[in-house]
Amino acid sequence: MTQDESTIAAMSAAPPLPTPALHAALALGLRMLASDGRLTPEVAPVEVLNGITSLFVVDLEMSGSNAQSHEVLDVGGVRCSLAAGFPEERSWGARVRPKHIGNAVPAALKVVGYSPKAWKTAIELEDAFAQLSELGRGAVITGWGISQDMAFLAESFRRVSLPWPFANFALDVQPIARKILKLGGEVDRFNLGHVADRLGIGRMGEHGALPDAYATYDVLVKLLER
Protein backbone atom coordinates (compact mmCIF):
# COMPACT_ATOMS: atom_id res chain seq x y z
CA MET A 1 0.00 0.00 0.00
CA THR A 2 1.38 3.43 -0.90
CA GLN A 3 1.01 6.77 0.82
CA ASP A 4 -2.42 8.32 0.48
CA GLU A 5 -2.48 12.10 0.72
CA SER A 6 -6.19 12.51 -0.04
CA THR A 7 -8.02 15.07 2.04
CA ILE A 8 -11.46 14.46 3.52
CA ALA A 9 -13.59 17.59 3.40
CA ALA A 10 -15.44 18.74 6.50
CA MET A 11 -19.14 17.98 6.08
CA SER A 12 -20.61 19.63 9.16
CA ALA A 13 -23.79 21.60 8.79
CA ALA A 14 -23.89 22.40 12.52
CA PRO A 15 -21.80 25.11 14.20
CA PRO A 16 -18.37 23.80 15.22
CA LEU A 17 -17.93 22.73 18.83
CA PRO A 18 -15.80 25.06 20.95
CA THR A 19 -12.72 23.37 22.40
CA PRO A 20 -14.15 22.55 25.89
CA ALA A 21 -17.25 20.98 24.34
CA LEU A 22 -15.13 19.04 21.84
CA HIS A 23 -12.97 17.67 24.64
CA ALA A 24 -16.04 16.75 26.69
CA ALA A 25 -17.52 14.84 23.74
CA LEU A 26 -14.36 12.72 23.55
CA ALA A 27 -14.11 12.05 27.28
CA LEU A 28 -15.93 8.70 27.21
CA GLY A 29 -13.25 7.17 24.98
CA LEU A 30 -10.13 8.26 26.87
CA ARG A 31 -7.87 5.57 28.38
CA MET A 32 -4.53 5.81 30.15
CA LEU A 33 -1.49 3.92 28.87
CA ALA A 34 1.58 2.49 30.54
CA SER A 35 4.91 4.05 29.62
CA ASP A 36 5.45 1.45 26.88
CA GLY A 37 2.02 2.01 25.33
CA ARG A 38 0.18 -0.88 26.94
CA LEU A 39 -3.47 -0.14 27.66
CA THR A 40 -4.38 0.17 31.36
CA PRO A 41 -7.82 -0.15 33.01
CA GLU A 42 -7.61 3.49 34.07
CA VAL A 43 -9.92 6.03 32.49
CA ALA A 44 -8.04 9.18 31.48
CA PRO A 45 -9.45 12.49 32.73
CA VAL A 46 -10.59 14.91 30.05
CA GLU A 47 -7.92 17.37 31.20
CA VAL A 48 -5.24 15.25 29.50
CA LEU A 49 -6.42 16.74 26.21
CA ASN A 50 -5.29 20.22 27.25
CA GLY A 51 -2.32 21.17 25.09
CA ILE A 52 -2.84 18.27 22.66
CA THR A 53 -3.01 19.40 19.04
CA SER A 54 -3.42 16.16 17.05
CA LEU A 55 -5.03 12.73 16.99
CA PHE A 56 -3.49 9.79 15.13
CA VAL A 57 -6.19 7.39 13.95
CA VAL A 58 -4.52 4.00 13.53
CA ASP A 59 -5.54 0.54 12.38
CA LEU A 60 -3.55 -2.69 12.22
CA GLU A 61 -4.16 -5.99 10.48
CA MET A 62 -2.49 -8.98 12.11
CA SER A 63 -1.65 -12.64 11.52
CA GLY A 64 -3.64 -13.66 14.60
CA SER A 65 -4.97 -12.30 17.88
CA ASN A 66 -2.00 -12.88 20.21
CA ALA A 67 0.45 -9.98 20.29
CA GLN A 68 3.19 -12.20 21.71
CA SER A 69 3.12 -14.86 18.98
CA HIS A 70 1.54 -13.16 15.97
CA GLU A 71 2.61 -10.22 13.81
CA VAL A 72 1.44 -6.98 12.26
CA LEU A 73 0.88 -7.48 8.52
CA ASP A 74 -0.60 -4.11 7.57
CA VAL A 75 -0.53 -0.72 9.26
CA GLY A 76 -2.19 2.57 8.45
CA GLY A 77 -2.78 5.89 10.12
CA VAL A 78 -4.47 9.24 9.58
CA ARG A 79 -3.17 12.21 11.55
CA CYS A 80 -5.69 14.99 12.13
CA SER A 81 -5.93 18.18 14.14
CA LEU A 82 -7.76 18.13 17.45
CA ALA A 83 -10.10 20.89 16.36
CA ALA A 84 -13.61 21.29 14.99
CA GLY A 85 -14.04 19.01 11.98
CA PHE A 86 -10.76 17.19 12.76
CA PRO A 87 -8.92 18.55 9.70
CA GLU A 88 -6.69 15.91 8.15
CA GLU A 89 -2.95 16.57 8.32
CA ARG A 90 -1.29 13.49 6.82
CA SER A 91 -1.86 9.79 6.20
CA TRP A 92 0.25 6.74 5.48
CA GLY A 93 -0.09 2.99 5.18
CA ALA A 94 2.07 -0.01 4.33
CA ARG A 95 2.02 -3.78 4.27
CA VAL A 96 4.55 -5.34 6.63
CA ARG A 97 6.72 -8.33 5.75
CA PRO A 98 6.13 -11.16 8.26
CA LYS A 99 9.09 -12.88 9.88
CA HIS A 100 7.18 -15.90 11.24
CA ILE A 101 4.31 -16.52 8.83
CA GLY A 102 4.24 -20.16 9.95
CA ASN A 103 2.76 -18.98 13.26
CA ALA A 104 -0.15 -17.25 11.52
CA VAL A 105 -3.78 -18.25 11.94
CA PRO A 106 -5.08 -19.27 8.49
CA ALA A 107 -8.43 -17.57 9.04
CA ALA A 108 -6.65 -14.30 9.91
CA LEU A 109 -4.58 -14.48 6.72
CA LYS A 110 -7.74 -15.03 4.70
CA VAL A 111 -9.41 -11.99 6.24
CA VAL A 112 -6.38 -9.80 5.52
CA GLY A 113 -5.94 -11.24 2.03
CA TYR A 114 -2.35 -12.26 2.64
CA SER A 115 -0.32 -14.01 -0.04
CA PRO A 116 3.40 -13.88 -0.79
CA LYS A 117 2.61 -12.21 -4.12
CA ALA A 118 0.39 -9.54 -2.58
CA TRP A 119 3.05 -8.81 0.06
CA LYS A 120 5.93 -8.73 -2.45
CA THR A 121 6.57 -5.02 -1.86
CA ALA A 122 5.93 -5.14 1.90
CA ILE A 123 8.43 -3.38 4.14
CA GLU A 124 10.18 -4.58 7.28
CA LEU A 125 8.55 -4.06 10.68
CA GLU A 126 11.47 -1.82 11.71
CA ASP A 127 10.88 0.50 8.76
CA ALA A 128 7.11 0.51 9.18
CA PHE A 129 7.23 1.46 12.83
CA ALA A 130 9.93 4.07 12.29
CA GLN A 131 7.59 5.76 9.79
CA LEU A 132 4.57 5.29 12.06
CA SER A 133 6.53 6.86 14.90
CA GLU A 134 7.51 9.86 12.80
CA LEU A 135 4.01 10.46 11.46
CA GLY A 136 2.23 10.20 14.80
CA ARG A 137 4.80 11.63 17.20
CA GLY A 138 3.17 13.40 20.14
CA ALA A 139 -0.38 12.71 18.94
CA VAL A 140 -3.09 10.70 20.68
CA ILE A 141 -3.45 7.17 19.32
CA THR A 142 -7.09 6.81 18.28
CA GLY A 143 -8.91 3.74 17.02
CA TRP A 144 -12.00 1.58 17.02
CA GLY A 145 -12.23 -1.00 19.83
CA ILE A 146 -8.59 -0.35 20.57
CA SER A 147 -7.59 -3.13 22.98
CA GLN A 148 -6.07 -5.53 20.46
CA ASP A 149 -4.43 -2.85 18.33
CA MET A 150 -2.86 -1.27 21.42
CA ALA A 151 -1.40 -4.63 22.47
CA PHE A 152 0.18 -5.10 19.03
CA LEU A 153 1.42 -1.51 18.88
CA ALA A 154 3.15 -1.81 22.26
CA GLU A 155 4.65 -5.22 21.42
CA SER A 156 5.83 -4.09 17.98
CA PHE A 157 7.59 -1.02 19.35
CA ARG A 158 9.26 -3.30 21.90
CA ARG A 159 10.40 -5.69 19.13
CA VAL A 160 12.01 -2.93 17.10
CA SER A 161 13.52 -1.28 20.21
CA LEU A 162 11.84 2.08 19.67
CA PRO A 163 10.42 4.17 22.54
CA TRP A 164 6.69 4.89 22.66
CA PRO A 165 6.39 8.10 20.59
CA PHE A 166 2.75 9.02 21.20
CA ALA A 167 0.77 10.58 24.06
CA ASN A 168 0.46 8.52 27.25
CA PHE A 169 -3.26 8.02 26.74
CA ALA A 170 -5.42 6.78 23.88
CA LEU A 171 -8.86 7.46 22.44
CA ASP A 172 -11.38 4.74 21.58
CA VAL A 173 -14.07 5.94 19.18
CA GLN A 174 -16.35 2.93 19.71
CA PRO A 175 -17.75 3.92 23.16
CA ILE A 176 -18.36 7.45 21.87
CA ALA A 177 -20.38 5.98 19.00
CA ARG A 178 -22.31 3.76 21.40
CA LYS A 179 -23.34 6.72 23.52
CA ILE A 180 -24.30 9.03 20.68
CA LEU A 181 -25.98 6.53 18.34
CA LYS A 182 -27.64 4.22 20.85
CA LEU A 183 -29.50 7.12 22.39
CA GLY A 184 -31.10 7.79 19.02
CA GLY A 185 -31.76 4.10 18.35
CA GLU A 186 -30.00 4.44 15.00
CA VAL A 187 -27.53 1.56 15.28
CA ASP A 188 -27.95 -1.86 16.86
CA ARG A 189 -24.47 -3.29 16.16
CA PHE A 190 -21.28 -1.45 16.86
CA ASN A 191 -18.70 -3.00 14.57
CA LEU A 192 -16.93 -0.43 12.43
CA GLY A 193 -18.35 -1.51 9.08
CA HIS A 194 -21.97 -1.47 10.27
CA VAL A 195 -21.65 1.94 11.94
CA ALA A 196 -19.92 3.43 8.89
CA ASP A 197 -22.65 2.08 6.61
CA ARG A 198 -25.44 3.44 8.82
CA LEU A 199 -23.79 6.86 8.82
CA GLY A 200 -23.57 6.83 5.02
CA ILE A 201 -19.79 6.70 4.94
CA GLY A 202 -18.27 5.30 1.77
CA ARG A 203 -15.33 3.01 2.50
CA MET A 204 -12.05 2.52 0.64
CA GLY A 205 -12.15 -1.21 1.30
CA GLU A 206 -12.51 -3.74 4.09
CA HIS A 207 -9.85 -5.34 6.28
CA GLY A 208 -7.08 -3.09 5.08
CA ALA A 209 -5.30 -0.98 7.68
CA LEU A 210 -5.41 2.41 5.96
CA PRO A 211 -9.03 1.99 4.73
CA ASP A 212 -10.14 1.04 8.25
CA ALA A 213 -8.20 3.94 9.75
CA TYR A 214 -10.00 6.27 7.35
CA ALA A 215 -13.36 4.65 8.20
CA THR A 216 -12.71 5.27 11.92
CA TYR A 217 -11.65 8.84 11.17
CA ASP A 218 -14.78 9.46 9.07
CA VAL A 219 -17.03 8.02 11.78
CA LEU A 220 -15.43 10.32 14.38
CA VAL A 221 -15.96 13.34 12.14
CA LYS A 222 -19.61 12.40 11.57
CA LEU A 223 -20.30 11.72 15.25
CA LEU A 224 -19.02 15.11 16.32
CA GLU A 225 -21.11 16.88 13.68
CA ARG A 226 -24.24 15.81 15.53
C-alpha positions in Angstrom: 0.0 0.0 0.0 1.4 3.4 -0.9 1.0 6.8 0.8 -2.4 8.3 0.5 -2.5 12.1 0.7 -6.2 12.5 0.0 -8.0 15.1 2.0 -11.5 14.5 3.5 -13.6 17.6 3.4 -15.4 18.7 6.5 -19.1 18.0 6.1 -20.6 19.6 9.2 -23.8 21.6 8.8 -23.9 22.4 12.5 -21.8 25.1 14.2 -18.4 23.8 15.2 -17.9 22.7 18.8 -15.8 25.1 20.9 -12.7 23.4 22.4 -14.2 22.6 25.9 -17.3 21.0 24.3 -15.1 19.0 21.8 -13.0 17.7 24.6 -16.0 16.7 26.7 -17.5 14.8 23.7 -14.4 12.7 23.5 -14.1 12.0 27.3 -15.9 8.7 27.2 -13.3 7.2 25.0 -10.1 8.3 26.9 -7.9 5.6 28.4 -4.5 5.8 30.1 -1.5 3.9 28.9 1.6 2.5 30.5 4.9 4.1 29.6 5.5 1.4 26.9 2.0 2.0 25.3 0.2 -0.9 26.9 -3.5 -0.1 27.7 -4.4 0.2 31.4 -7.8 -0.2 33.0 -7.6 3.5 34.1 -9.9 6.0 32.5 -8.0 9.2 31.5 -9.4 12.5 32.7 -10.6 14.9 30.1 -7.9 17.4 31.2 -5.2 15.2 29.5 -6.4 16.7 26.2 -5.3 20.2 27.2 -2.3 21.2 25.1 -2.8 18.3 22.7 -3.0 19.4 19.0 -3.4 16.2 17.1 -5.0 12.7 17.0 -3.5 9.8 15.1 -6.2 7.4 14.0 -4.5 4.0 13.5 -5.5 0.5 12.4 -3.6 -2.7 12.2 -4.2 -6.0 10.5 -2.5 -9.0 12.1 -1.6 -12.6 11.5 -3.6 -13.7 14.6 -5.0 -12.3 17.9 -2.0 -12.9 20.2 0.5 -10.0 20.3 3.2 -12.2 21.7 3.1 -14.9 19.0 1.5 -13.2 16.0 2.6 -10.2 13.8 1.4 -7.0 12.3 0.9 -7.5 8.5 -0.6 -4.1 7.6 -0.5 -0.7 9.3 -2.2 2.6 8.4 -2.8 5.9 10.1 -4.5 9.2 9.6 -3.2 12.2 11.6 -5.7 15.0 12.1 -5.9 18.2 14.1 -7.8 18.1 17.5 -10.1 20.9 16.4 -13.6 21.3 15.0 -14.0 19.0 12.0 -10.8 17.2 12.8 -8.9 18.6 9.7 -6.7 15.9 8.2 -2.9 16.6 8.3 -1.3 13.5 6.8 -1.9 9.8 6.2 0.3 6.7 5.5 -0.1 3.0 5.2 2.1 0.0 4.3 2.0 -3.8 4.3 4.6 -5.3 6.6 6.7 -8.3 5.8 6.1 -11.2 8.3 9.1 -12.9 9.9 7.2 -15.9 11.2 4.3 -16.5 8.8 4.2 -20.2 10.0 2.8 -19.0 13.3 -0.2 -17.3 11.5 -3.8 -18.2 11.9 -5.1 -19.3 8.5 -8.4 -17.6 9.0 -6.7 -14.3 9.9 -4.6 -14.5 6.7 -7.7 -15.0 4.7 -9.4 -12.0 6.2 -6.4 -9.8 5.5 -5.9 -11.2 2.0 -2.3 -12.3 2.6 -0.3 -14.0 0.0 3.4 -13.9 -0.8 2.6 -12.2 -4.1 0.4 -9.5 -2.6 3.1 -8.8 0.1 5.9 -8.7 -2.4 6.6 -5.0 -1.9 5.9 -5.1 1.9 8.4 -3.4 4.1 10.2 -4.6 7.3 8.6 -4.1 10.7 11.5 -1.8 11.7 10.9 0.5 8.8 7.1 0.5 9.2 7.2 1.5 12.8 9.9 4.1 12.3 7.6 5.8 9.8 4.6 5.3 12.1 6.5 6.9 14.9 7.5 9.9 12.8 4.0 10.5 11.5 2.2 10.2 14.8 4.8 11.6 17.2 3.2 13.4 20.1 -0.4 12.7 18.9 -3.1 10.7 20.7 -3.5 7.2 19.3 -7.1 6.8 18.3 -8.9 3.7 17.0 -12.0 1.6 17.0 -12.2 -1.0 19.8 -8.6 -0.3 20.6 -7.6 -3.1 23.0 -6.1 -5.5 20.5 -4.4 -2.9 18.3 -2.9 -1.3 21.4 -1.4 -4.6 22.5 0.2 -5.1 19.0 1.4 -1.5 18.9 3.2 -1.8 22.3 4.7 -5.2 21.4 5.8 -4.1 18.0 7.6 -1.0 19.3 9.3 -3.3 21.9 10.4 -5.7 19.1 12.0 -2.9 17.1 13.5 -1.3 20.2 11.8 2.1 19.7 10.4 4.2 22.5 6.7 4.9 22.7 6.4 8.1 20.6 2.8 9.0 21.2 0.8 10.6 24.1 0.5 8.5 27.3 -3.3 8.0 26.7 -5.4 6.8 23.9 -8.9 7.5 22.4 -11.4 4.7 21.6 -14.1 5.9 19.2 -16.3 2.9 19.7 -17.8 3.9 23.2 -18.4 7.4 21.9 -20.4 6.0 19.0 -22.3 3.8 21.4 -23.3 6.7 23.5 -24.3 9.0 20.7 -26.0 6.5 18.3 -27.6 4.2 20.8 -29.5 7.1 22.4 -31.1 7.8 19.0 -31.8 4.1 18.4 -30.0 4.4 15.0 -27.5 1.6 15.3 -28.0 -1.9 16.9 -24.5 -3.3 16.2 -21.3 -1.5 16.9 -18.7 -3.0 14.6 -16.9 -0.4 12.4 -18.4 -1.5 9.1 -22.0 -1.5 10.3 -21.7 1.9 11.9 -19.9 3.4 8.9 -22.6 2.1 6.6 -25.4 3.4 8.8 -23.8 6.9 8.8 -23.6 6.8 5.0 -19.8 6.7 4.9 -18.3 5.3 1.8 -15.3 3.0 2.5 -12.1 2.5 0.6 -12.2 -1.2 1.3 -12.5 -3.7 4.1 -9.8 -5.3 6.3 -7.1 -3.1 5.1 -5.3 -1.0 7.7 -5.4 2.4 6.0 -9.0 2.0 4.7 -10.1 1.0 8.2 -8.2 3.9 9.8 -10.0 6.3 7.4 -13.4 4.7 8.2 -12.7 5.3 11.9 -11.7 8.8 11.2 -14.8 9.5 9.1 -17.0 8.0 11.8 -15.4 10.3 14.4 -16.0 13.3 12.1 -19.6 12.4 11.6 -20.3 11.7 15.2 -19.0 15.1 16.3 -21.1 16.9 13.7 -24.2 15.8 15.5 
